Every structure is written in structure tokens, then in C-alpha cells.
Amino acid sequence: MKKIIKTLLISVVVFGMNSCTEEKILDLSPVNNISENDAFSTPSLIESSMNGVYNAAAIGQYTSTSPNGGRGYVWGAAFVEQGDNRGEDVVNTASFYQLTYTTTYDPTTANNVYYWVDGYRLINRCNLMIEGVTAAVAKGTITAAVGNNYIGQAKFLRAITHFELLNYFARPYNFSAGATHLGIPYREVGVNTQAEIDSEAAKPRNTVAECYTKILDDLTFAENNITTTGIAKASKNAAIAFKTRVYLHKRDWANVIVEGNKLTSSYTLTASPNTPFASNLSNTESIFSIQHSSTSNPGVNAALASMYKGRTLVCISPIIWRDPSWLVDDKRREEGVMISTVSGVKYTNKYKDVTNFTDAAPVIRYAEVVLNMAEAKARLSTPDLAGALTLLNSVRNRSLASPSTQAYTSSTLSTQVDMVNAILKERRIEFLCEGRRWSDIQRLQNDDIAPINGIPAKIANGTPAASLFTLGTPYTGTLGQSAIPSSDFRVLWPIPQIELVANPTLAAQQNPGW
């Protein structure tokens, strides 16, 4: 039986694509440890192989080699937890994500290392899927249309995973002219021979511009070839939606709007802000979410309901809870529906199943597409403030007790600066505890309208006092975790040490300061 990895030589090609010395082709579920030839020999096995890729996206492997032994890296829960804890709108109450929250990690810290490791492990499985399906089409096992559907799904997952890693290990697109600064290695080869191991191990980092080009190319292929539908699978519309996110980071405002307009007839915002979470795989707003079940989930150490509610490891920060833009009677404050209060401390109730951990991890929903378009309209060289206002209010108004009197108006948001800042504040409220905060912090470094300098100051790690959640005035209390300026090396995660040991090329390209 053909083996991908012979020895533990290199981290991307070993850890990022494999969890042990003897792992075979895709480490799939329900089809595990089978030969490459068998994995793509029948239509049903090809489908099982694709399901295995989704399983890797949902669960990851972390340091464990046991089935479902991961912690939701990269798309199961970890992206939510990491994205929240790098920002100021949650408080890490325990030690679980303290290193991320306090920015005290190093090149050997497990949470950072395995974000990279499981990210590239998933990417390799996508690449193996692409190559295996391509061969199956050539043999006549499946048709070209069926094959391109699978390849499109794999390229979608490959693209969004590279993009996620890029936001942690590289500076934002506008950091240099033409985005010529270092990004991450964009891997498009499925490793299953020693020659491929050797070749991939020596690859340097692509530039950020090169990464964006490849990400958008993969997403465009996915858009043009995926026929699968539904929230829990990559779809044509998921690729389009994600392109609005990528173009927003690229600051290509016109294309954010072009892509977003493609979805206006396919999705609607739910009447209640709670519906995408109460019915997370059956609603008109969710575009792509990672499905979990009682038998396939990240477990107590990573499932969203466990971390945010059951174990109360991450609470809402008084910084955003007391922000005047978040009105007191906003439906997103409703106790027992979207909020859970424990001893006076506020936690999200978006993730509800603390028994079986079946809550889907929300990757992208239509509310984000709408706000992406709103921001793009507001940022055009000739701003479309009226269009931006309509889109902003469409998201916000559904949560207001009295939209007729509480909605934003052209007089309250009369300038480009006011509009952009209102949209950004709405993103913080609407996507609270969905992992979106770091992505916005990262892209807004050196922004021309609403700049963020590094990582904002936040409340110290630990459970805040209940008194700090009293509404009526903005939070002006102690911020025990100091801001980290954008010039500080800790704003970027270090490339893992196991990678540097194996790859001298990347060792010479470590992020400065590490």
C-alpha cells in the first residue's frame, strides 16, 4: 500500500499533511487509511473521500492521532475562538486561550503551531482530492462534470484555508505597494511521493499578492464548477460570498459590490438575528457553515457551545457590551435567546447545544456579504452613502426594538468617515463571538479612514466582575492587557519551529522578531 509519508522529516509535509509516520492517503472518515488507488476507484469511494476532507476541516487532528481527536482546527471551532481572542470584544476567562489572548505565544506554542499544521494538513488533503479526482475522470470512473464539482469543493476549502492562515502569519494586503511582502507558501501539490516531499519542503513563502491571486483563482473555479448546494457543503454561492471577503481585504471595493450583487436573489436576512443559530443548517441567511453531529464534533475542548457557554471560557467584554452603538433594547441582547448570564457575567448564547455539541461553526453568512457591500459602497472614490446606509440598516434594523425611530439616517451618518465607522461598529456587534474580529483588525492596519494600530488594549485575562456589565455608560475602566502596536513583532504569529527545522528556506523567512 502506497504511503504518503515515510519518516517524520518535515512539518508541513509531515505535520501539516500527516499526523503519524504510517498515515495513508487522506485519513478519511468513514473511509480510513486506504490506498490511493482504492480511494478514487468508485463513485461512492470518491464521495467518501470528499466527506473525509470535510471531516478534516471540521475537526482537525491537533496533537492527537486518534479519530476525532482534534480541537476544531481549522474550521470547526478554532477559527472562531482564535479570531475572537485576538480582539478586544471578548474576555478569555481561563487559561485555555490565554497565550492567544495575551500574545505571549512563541514558535512552539501548540495553538499557533497546530493552526498552521492542521491548516496545511487540510490543504494537502484538498490537493490529494484534486489529483485523485482528476485521475478518476481520466479513467472514466466519473464524468468531468462530477469531477469538477468535487475539484471545485476542494479548491474552495484550499482557498479559504490559505486565506485564514494568511491573516495570522502575514501583514495585510496594503502593507506594501503591490502587496509584495511575504505571505505564506501556497501549496497546490498533493504529497504522496518522496520527490514531492522534497520539492514541497523547499518551497519559500509566496508574496501576499501571489497568495491573493491564487485564492481568487481557486474561488472562481469553485464558483464556476460546484453544483453541490446546501449550507454544510461548499457551494457556488459560498465561493462568491467568500470572494466579497477577500476583495474587502484587498481593498478592491468595486469587486466586493460586483460579487455581492450576484447573491441578492439567493439569500435574505432572517427576520430574527437568532435564527441563523437556532436553525443553523436550515435558514435563508447562512451561506456556509461547518456541520457537527453528536458523533462527529471537536469535543468538550473545542466545540463552540462547550467553550462559550458550557464551560464559560470566553465571555463578552464590557468594552463592546456597554458600547452606546449597541442599543439597550437591541434583540441581540435578549437573555436566554442570544445571551446567557452567569453570575452577572455575559456570555453568548449563539451556540446552544452543550450536550452533544451539534452547533455548526458559522464560516460566512449573508449578513457579512451585506455589510461587506455596505463598506465597499462607503469607501468608493465617489462614495455611495445612500446605498451603504440602506445595506447597513437592513442588517441592523431587524435587531432594533423600534426601527422607525432607532435606524440610522442620512443626517446621523452624513460623512464617509461616519458611515465607515458605523459599519465597522455594526460588524463588531453582529458578528460578536463568530471569530470575525481579528480579520477586521488585521485588514484595518494603516487604514485611511478607520485605522487600527496593532492589537487593541483589552480587559485582562480572567472573569470580569459582574458590576462591569452595567449598562448606561461606555466602559472606561481598567484595561489590564495593553495594546500592542502594529510595529511590534507579536502582531504576527511566528512560523512554527518544526517548520523552520525542516525547511531552511522558510527558516530564512521567519517573521521578524521571532
Order of alpha helices (4+ residues) and beta strands (2+ residues): alpha-alpha-alpha-beta-alpha-alpha-alpha-alpha-alpha-alpha-alpha-alpha-beta-beta-alpha-beta-beta-beta-alpha-alpha-alpha-alpha-alpha-alpha-alpha
